[in-house]
Each structure stands twice: as structure tokens, then as C-alpha cells.
Amino acid sequence: MLIATTDTIANKEITEVLGLVRGSTVRSKHIGKDIAASFKTVVGGELNGYVEMLEEARQIAIGRMVEDAQAKGANAIVGMRLASSAITQGAAEMVAYGTAVIIQ
């Protein structure tokens, strides 16, 4: 599956637009890592537990978006975007969305 953040793909022709596709997940960190992160905010620095959580969330959301596109018969996704939001402290939602297309 070819995925692009642009609305077109160089040297490819979009022959059919199949519509919106999306994938999402809500992830949280173990309470122990959440406590460790709260201590880290006092001294500063990167919150590795949250970096890992968000990377995993992006991969899952994009994977689900690809599954949605494949179910519609697409071979590419254009205009892909990611959005995240905090659900509660220590939990975040990640959404991947774009337009499923068929390219030649």
C-alpha cells in the first residue's frame, strides 16, 4: 500500500477515488511508567515511555487505516494525516486518516 501525505503521487495517475479511510487506537502506559514520567517532568528530559506509547499508537492507527483502504479495494492512500488527543492523564488517542484511491 502506497501512502502519501500529498494529494497526488508523482508519476502516478489516480484513476478512482474510493473515499475516506481511517484507523484509530487509544493507548495508555502502565501506572509504574506513568509515575516515573511524573518524576521526569520535575528534572526535565524526554519521556521515553510516552515516546514509545505514541510510536506504537501511530503504527497501529496507520495499520488499521491501511486495512480499511484494502477492504475498499484501494492500492494507495493520499492526503494521509495523523491526529492525537489526550483522553485522560497517561492515555492518548491516535487517529490516522486519508483518501483511499486506485492508482496506475
C-alpha contacts under 8 A as a table, 3 or more apart, distances in Angstrom:
res1	aa1	res2	aa2	distance
1	M	66	V	7.16
1	M	75	N	5.37
1	M	76	A	5.25
1	M	77	I	7.46
2	L	75	N	6.67
2	L	76	A	4.54
2	L	77	I	6.28
3	I	76	A	5.71
3	I	77	I	4.76
3	I	78	V	6.03
3	I	80	M	6.95
4	A	7	D	7.42
4	A	8	T	7.73
4	A	9	I	7.05
4	A	76	A	7.97
4	A	77	I	6.23
4	A	78	V	4.87
4	A	79	G	6.14
4	A	80	M	6.01
5	T	78	V	5.88
5	T	79	G	4.49
5	T	80	M	4.57
5	T	81	R	6.57
6	T	9	I	7.04
6	T	78	V	5.95
6	T	79	G	4.98
6	T	80	M	7.35
7	D	78	V	5.26
7	D	79	G	4.91
8	T	12	K	7.82
8	T	14	I	7.69
8	T	78	V	6.55
8	T	79	G	7.96
9	I	12	K	5.48
9	I	13	E	7.50
9	I	78	V	7.71
12	K	103	I	6.18
12	K	104	Q	5.80
13	E	103	I	5.39
13	E	104	Q	5.33
14	I	17	V	7.25
14	I	101	V	6.54
14	I	102	I	5.83
14	I	103	I	4.40
14	I	104	Q	6.56
15	T	101	V	7.52
15	T	102	I	5.72
15	T	103	I	5.60
15	T	104	Q	6.79
16	E	101	V	5.62
16	E	102	I	5.16
16	E	103	I	7.25
17	V	99	T	7.31
17	V	100	A	6.26
17	V	101	V	4.50
17	V	102	I	6.58
18	L	72	K	6.96
18	L	74	A	7.08
18	L	99	T	7.12
18	L	100	A	5.18
18	L	101	V	5.34
18	L	102	I	7.57
19	G	99	T	5.29
19	G	100	A	5.41
19	G	101	V	7.32
20	L	97	Y	7.13
20	L	98	G	5.83
20	L	99	T	4.67
20	L	100	A	6.14
21	V	65	M	5.80
21	V	66	V	7.86
21	V	68	D	5.82
21	V	69	A	5.86
21	V	97	Y	5.61
21	V	98	G	5.58
21	V	99	T	5.88
21	V	100	A	6.10
22	R	61	A	7.76
22	R	62	I	7.91
22	R	64	R	7.01
22	R	65	M	4.41
22	R	66	V	7.92
22	R	68	D	6.67
22	R	95	V	7.04
22	R	96	A	5.51
22	R	97	Y	4.19
22	R	98	G	6.58
23	G	60	I	7.80
23	G	61	A	4.63
23	G	62	I	6.14
23	G	63	G	7.18
23	G	64	R	4.47
23	G	65	M	4.10
23	G	66	V	7.79
23	G	68	D	7.40
23	G	95	V	5.78
23	G	96	A	5.29
23	G	97	Y	6.50
24	S	60	I	7.29
24	S	61	A	4.45
24	S	62	I	7.75
24	S	64	R	6.87
24	S	65	M	7.67
24	S	93	E	7.05
24	S	94	M	5.51
24	S	95	V	4.30
24	S	96	A	6.24
25	T	57	A	6.27
25	T	60	I	6.77
25	T	61	A	5.80
25	T	93	E	5.67
25	T	94	M	5.54
25	T	95	V	6.77
26	V	57	A	7.29
26	V	87	I	7.98
26	V	91	A	6.80
26	V	92	A	5.53
26	V	93	E	4.21
26	V	94	M	6.39
27	R	53	M	6.82
27	R	54	L	7.90
27	R	57	A	6.46
27	R	91	A	5.46
27	R	92	A	5.55
27	R	93	E	6.45
28	S	53	M	7.12
28	S	90	G	5.53
28	S	91	A	4.10
28	S	92	A	6.52
29	K	33	K	6.35
29	K	34	D	6.26
29	K	49	G	7.26
29	K	50	Y	7.35
29	K	53	M	6.85
29	K	90	G	5.98
29	K	91	A	6.82
30	H	33	K	5.40
30	H	34	D	6.30
31	I	34	D	4.85
31	I	35	I	6.18
32	G	35	I	5.21
32	G	36	A	6.30
33	K	36	A	4.93
33	K	37	A	6.07
33	K	49	G	6.41
34	D	37	A	5.05
34	D	38	S	6.33
34	D	49	G	7.91
34	D	90	G	6.36
35	I	38	S	5.12
35	I	39	F	6.56
36	A	39	F	5.24
36	A	40	K	6.34
37	A	40	K	4.89
37	A	41	T	6.40
37	A	47	L	5.98
37	A	49	G	7.37
38	S	41	T	5.29
38	S	42	V	7.14
39	F	42	V	5.49
39	F	43	V	7.24
40	K	43	V	5.44
40	K	44	G	5.65
40	K	45	G	6.68
40	K	46	E	7.96
40	K	47	L	7.00
41	T	44	G	5.02
41	T	45	G	7.24
46	E	51	V	7.97
47	L	50	Y	5.54
47	L	51	V	6.31
48	N	51	V	4.92
48	N	52	E	6.14
49	G	52	E	5.27
49	G	53	M	6.21
50	Y	53	M	4.82
50	Y	54	L	6.07
51	V	54	L	5.32
51	V	55	E	6.17
52	E	55	E	5.14
52	E	56	E	6.13
53	M	56	E	5.23
53	M	57	A	6.12
54	L	57	A	4.86
54	L	58	R	6.09
54	L	92	A	7.85
54	L	94	M	7.74
55	E	58	R	5.15
55	E	59	Q	6.33
56	E	59	Q	5.20
56	E	60	I	6.25
57	A	60	I	5.17
57	A	61	A	6.05
57	A	93	E	7.73
57	A	94	M	5.95
58	R	61	A	5.18
58	R	62	I	6.03
58	R	82	L	7.77
58	R	94	M	6.32
58	R	95	V	7.70
58	R	96	A	7.50
59	Q	62	I	5.30
59	Q	63	G	6.02
60	I	63	G	5.03
60	I	64	R	6.18
61	A	64	R	5.19
61	A	65	M	6.20
61	A	94	M	6.37
61	A	95	V	5.77
61	A	96	A	5.43
62	I	65	M	4.97
62	I	66	V	6.18
62	I	95	V	7.93
62	I	96	A	5.51
62	I	97	Y	7.91
63	G	66	V	5.11
63	G	67	E	6.28
64	R	67	E	4.98
64	R	68	D	6.25
65	M	68	D	5.06
65	M	69	A	6.29
65	M	96	A	6.33
65	M	97	Y	6.50
66	V	69	A	5.01
66	V	70	Q	6.10
66	V	77	I	7.98
67	E	70	Q	5.09
67	E	71	A	6.16
68	D	71	A	5.17
68	D	72	K	6.56
69	A	72	K	5.16
69	A	73	G	6.45
69	A	74	A	5.30
69	A	75	N	7.59
69	A	76	A	7.73
69	A	77	I	7.37
69	A	100	A	5.55
70	Q	73	G	4.96
70	Q	74	A	5.32
70	Q	75	N	6.97
71	A	74	A	7.55
72	K	100	A	7.73
73	G	102	I	7.76
74	A	77	I	7.46
74	A	100	A	5.59
74	A	101	V	5.21
74	A	102	I	5.15
75	N	100	A	7.66
75	N	101	V	6.50
75	N	102	I	5.32
75	N	103	I	6.68
76	A	100	A	6.05
76	A	101	V	5.40
76	A	102	I	6.08
76	A	103	I	6.70
77	I	80	M	6.64
77	I	98	G	6.06
77	I	99	T	5.35
77	I	100	A	4.58
77	I	101	V	5.83
78	V	98	G	5.83
78	V	99	T	5.26
78	V	100	A	6.63
78	V	101	V	7.17
79	G	97	Y	7.97
79	G	98	G	5.06
79	G	99	T	6.13
80	M	96	A	6.97
80	M	97	Y	5.50
80	M	98	G	4.14
80	M	99	T	7.05
81	R	96	A	5.72
81	R	97	Y	5.46
81	R	98	G	6.25
82	L	94	M	7.07
82	L	95	V	5.64
82	L	96	A	4.55
82	L	97	Y	6.59
83	A	94	M	5.82
83	A	95	V	5.18
83	A	96	A	6.56
84	S	92	A	6.75
84	S	93	E	5.40
84	S	94	M	4.45
84	S	95	V	6.20
85	S	92	A	5.63
85	S	93	E	5.32
85	S	94	M	6.82
86	A	89	Q	7.07
86	A	90	G	7.92
86	A	91	A	6.11
86	A	92	A	4.40
86	A	93	E	6.28
87	I	91	A	5.57
87	I	92	A	5.26
87	I	93	E	6.49
88	T	91	A	5.27
88	T	92	A	7.11
